[in-house]
Amino acid sequence: MHSLENLNLSQVAAISNDLKSIRTQEKVQLQDLKDRFASFIERVQELEQQNKLLEGELLVLCQKHSEPSRFRAL
């Protein structure tokens, strides 16, 4: 019966080591996903800023083209 207990303890130790390894891998994968998500968020923010600039430029161009030309007055 003593060898049965040792076998069980060694199995428990092996399972524990496996679980620790899996947990470590999961942490690494989660950190990678967090980093990728953060870079996606940063990219979206950059694109939103570029979009605002382009909308401003478009508004200025539309206003220029909608004003009557002063060329005829000259």
PyMOL commands that set and color helices and strands:
alter all, ss='L'
color gray80, all
select helices_A, chain A and resi 2-66
alter helices_A, ss='H'
color red, helices_A
deselect
rebuild
show_as cartoon
